[in-house]
Amino acid sequence: MIIKKIMLSALLFPVLLAGVYKEVPAAEKADLVVFQELESEESRETYEEILTEYTEETGTKIRLETYSSSDYRKELEAAFAEGNEPDVYTGSLADMTKDFNDGQLHNFLYLYDEENVYQPGESWSDKLPAPVKDKMYISNKEIPGYPASFETVRILCNKELFDSAHVEIPQTWAEFLESCKKFMDSGIRPLAFPGSSYGEPAWQWILNSLGNQTAGNLSDFLDVNEREKGYVELNEFCRGLEQGDIDFQKEFLSPYKRFQELAQFLGEDFENMTQDQALEAFEKGEAAMVLTESSSIKKMEAVAEGEFSTEAISVPVIMKDTDENSAEKPVLPYVQPEMIYGINSSLKKEGEKLDMAVDFVQYMTSEKVQSRLSEELYLLPSNQNAAFHKVLEGFRISEDGARIPFFAGMNEKHRKIVWDILKEYISGEIPETEFSEKMQKSYETEEQEIKELKGWNITNNYGMPKTGECTMCAP
């Protein structure tokens, strides 16, 4: 407990005339209540150790309440309903966006430009990977929190299988296809690829990376919203479709042609394979490569027990000799901020406690803490200065994020339609001309339904603000 000396009034206590002082305790800081979604006891122990160190360093006591993913939102909503809500809590981007729009969360916009006290000399957001930071903006004046980790996708390569088959790790799309052919010729499955349903993510990851690599300046042309967030939004995409800017005979055809090239190496059973089965095949050494999120690596390490080494690579780069529209740069197939820390909006009325909450979130996203969470819990640190666990090093973001996220469909219903048309194309049931016509029609039909449902039209600028106005920009 912090002790400070206070001189008592001589009028009330004459003994002070003799120079006597009385020691009384200083007012203690109020506890900071933090809710967090955690699944394992190992995770909870790690966080409790970190919070103990934080309290020793700052004097702020943290009351941590953790819940499993199945119970977390239910418990959080109950706490708000009962008036016992936390000061700080974590959540997904979708949940935190909803809570922000409901008025529950503090706006982090100005905080991103402030110095992180645990990293003097630079703004807090300086070390956020650009594609992660871009995703955090609800509008150009609204940010619901700060991410402590992120999720992204890589192609994992079994280096032992590559060495045994005398195959080089591919960097370009042409090299990737050549690698797949060499593995097929050697009797090794090149890529464990899940195609059991349209809901499997791998085909979406591939198409969005390849599509953004070959879209030229289309993303800049489509991105007309004043609330530009670094990528093309649905209303911008609908506007582009209606105005004829999106043509499946041109920019939008390339990724599907590349996917058809890959399909010959996926195996006859790929349409029966799930993502879990694809990972299992890779873990057993039955496939040379697999697309996966970083969150699967910890389990994979435990299963493999050090029996093989891996290398994580981006979706290979398309060069101009393959597609003249290519920017010859890799593009992330997927990235999403995770474990986002938000601050209860009620704390703006309590200056000191708001400062405590900000300090806590800055500590949890500092280089020191992020390095530890990566090493012990296999989290991808949002702080680019942090040390990555050695098996996660290949998941560092070095490429741009996908700016057009609609190559695999415009919504859940449309994704199924696109998947069904794509399967017809890659199986050879329909020629390229019929495929492009079907795709164009499916996108235009879906655009019309979305536009009618949302009430978008050219008169109201497809739901986007007109120049100089921003309907969601209250700080």
C-alpha positions, 0 to 999 in steps of 0.5 A, spaced: 500 500 500 502 506 498 503 511 504 504 518 504 505 523 510 499 528 511 500 534 516 494 535 520 491 541 522 494 545 528 488 547 530 485 540 531 491 537 533 496 541 538 501 535 538 503 538 531 506 544 534 511 539 537 512 536 530 509 530 530 506 527 524 501 521 523 502 516 517 495 515 513 494 510 507 493 514 500 486 513 497 487 506 493 485 505 486 479 502 484 479 495 481 479 495 473 474 490 471 476 486 465 471 481 461 475 476 456 473 470 452 478 464 454 478 457 452 483 453 456 486 453 463 493 454 460 490 461 457 487 463 463 494 462 467 498 466 462 493 472 463 493 472 470 501 472 471 501 477 466 496 481 470 499 480 476 506 483 473 501 489 471 499 490 478 506 490 481 508 495 476 502 500 476 498 499 482 492 498 478 488 491 480 485 487 475 479 483 476 479 478 470 472 474 469 473 469 463 468 465 460 468 460 454 466 462 447 459 458 448 458 463 454 462 469 453 457 473 449 451 471 454 455 473 460 457 479 457 450 481 455 447 479 462 452 484 465 450 490 461 443 488 463 444 488 470 448 494 470 455 490 472 458 491 466 466 491 465 470 497 464 474 493 459 472 487 455 474 483 448 471 481 442 470 479 435 470 485 430 463 484 428 461 484 436 465 490 437 462 493 431 455 492 434 456 494 441 460 500 438 454 502 434 449 500 440 453 506 444 457 501 449 464 502 447 469 508 447 471 511 440 479 509 439 480 514 434 484 519 437 487 514 441 490 511 435 494 517 434 497 518 441 503 515 444 503 508 447 506 509 454 510 502 453 513 504 447 515 511 447 516 515 441 511 512 436 504 513 436 500 507 438 497 504 432 504 505 428 506 498 429 499 495 427 500 491 420 496 496 415 491 491 413 489 489 420 489 497 422 484 498 415 479 493 418 478 496 425 475 503 422 467 503 422 468 509 418 473 514 418 472 517 425 470 511 428 474 505 431 471 500 436 477 498 440 484 496 439 486 489 436 491 484 441 492 479 435 490 477 428 488 471 424 491 470 417 492 465 412 498 462 409 500 455 405 503 451 409 509 447 406 511 440 408 519 441 408 521 434 408 516 432 402 519 438 398 526 435 400 524 428 398 521 430 392 526 435 390 521 440 389 523 448 391 518 452 395 514 456 390 514 463 390 510 465 383 504 462 380 507 458 375 512 455 380 506 453 384 503 449 378 510 446 376 511 444 384 504 441 384 505 437 377 512 434 380 508 432 386 503 428 382 508 425 378 512 423 385 505 420 387 504 425 393 498 429 393 500 436 392 495 440 396 490 438 401 484 442 399 477 442 402 471 442 397 466 439 400 461 445 400 461 452 398 462 454 406 469 451 406 474 457 406 480 455 402 477 456 395 474 463 397 481 465 400 485 463 393 480 467 389 480 473 393 488 473 393 488 471 385 483 476 384 486 482 387 493 480 384 490 481 377 484 487 378 489 492 376 486 499 378 479 497 379 479 497 386 481 504 386 476 506 381 470 502 385 473 505 392 469 512 391 466 512 398 468 518 403 468 513 409 474 509 405 476 504 409 482 501 405 477 496 401 471 496 397 465 496 400 458 492 398 455 498 396 461 501 392 461 494 389 453 494 387 454 501 384 460 498 380 456 492 377 450 497 375 454 502 372 458 496 368 465 497 371 465 490 373 466 485 367 467 478 367 470 478 360 476 482 363 478 483 370 474 479 374 475 472 369 483 471 371 482 468 378 477 463 376 482 461 370 487 460 375 483 456 379 481 451 373 489 451 372 490 448 380 483 444 380 487 438 376 492 437 382 486 437 387 485 430 387 478 426 385 476 426 392 477 434 394 469 435 393 468 430 399 474 433 403 473 438 409 478 443 412 479 439 418 480 433 413 485 437 409 489 439 415 489 431 418 492 429 411 497 434 412 499 432 419 500 425 417 504 427 411 499 425 406 499 432 402 505 437 401 501 443 402 495 446 405 491 452 406 490 454 413 489 459 418 494 461 424 490 458 429 491 451 427 498 451 428 498 450 435 494 443 435 498 441 428 505 442 432 502 437 438 500 432 433 506 432 429 510 432 435 516 435 431 516 429 426 516 434 420 518 442 419 514 447 415 514 453 412 509 458 411 508 462 404 503 467 401 499 465 395 504 465 390 505 471 386 502 472 379 507 474 374 505 478 368 507 473 363 501 469 366 497 475 366 498 482 363 494 485 369 498 483 375 501 487 379 506 482 381 505 483 388 502 478 393 496 479 396 493 476 403 487 472 402 484 473 408 486 477 415 482 479 421 483 483 427 482 478 433 481 479 441 479 486 440 480 490 447 474 495 447 473 500 453 466 501 456 463 508 453 461 510 460 468 511 463 468 517 459 465 520 465 470 518 469 477 521 467 481 517 471 478 510 470 478 512 463 486 513 463 487 507 467 483 503 462 487 506 456 493 504 460 491 497 461 490 496 453 496 499 451 500 494 456 496 488 453 498 490 446 505 492 448 511 489 445 513 485 451 506 482 453 505 481 445 511 477 445 509 472 451 502 471 448 505 469 441 510 464 445 506 461 450 499 461 446 501 461 439 497 468 438 499 472 432 501 479 435 498 485 432 504 489 435 509 488 429 515 489 434 513 483 438 517 476 437 513 471 433 513 464 436 518 460 431 513 456 428 508 463 426 514 467 423 511 465 416 505 468 418 508 475 419 504 480 414 508 483 409 503 483 403 497 488 402 490 486 404 485 484 399 481 490 397 476 487 393 473 481 398 467 479 393 470 474 388 467 468 391 460 472 392 457 478 395 454 474 401 452 467 403 447 466 399 451 468 393 457 464 395 453 458 394 451 460 387 458 462 385 461 455 388 456 451 383 458 455 377 465 454 379 465 447 379 461 446 373 467 450 370 473 447 373 470 440 371 469 442 364 462 441 364 461 448 361 466 452 357 469 459 359 464 463 355 458 460 358 462 460 365 463 468 364 456 469 362 453 465 368 457 469 373 456 476 370 448 474 370 449 471 377 452 478 380 447 482 377 441 478 379 444 478 386 446 486 386 439 487 384 436 484 390 441 487 395 439 494 392 432 493 393 433 490 400 437 496 402 433 501 398 440 503 394 439 507 388 443 512 384 439 518 387 441 516 394 448 514 392 447 507 394 447 508 401 453 512 401 454 519 404 455 525 399 461 529 398 462 533 405 457 529 409 458 523 413 452 519 417 456 515 421 462 520 423 460 522 430 466 522 435 
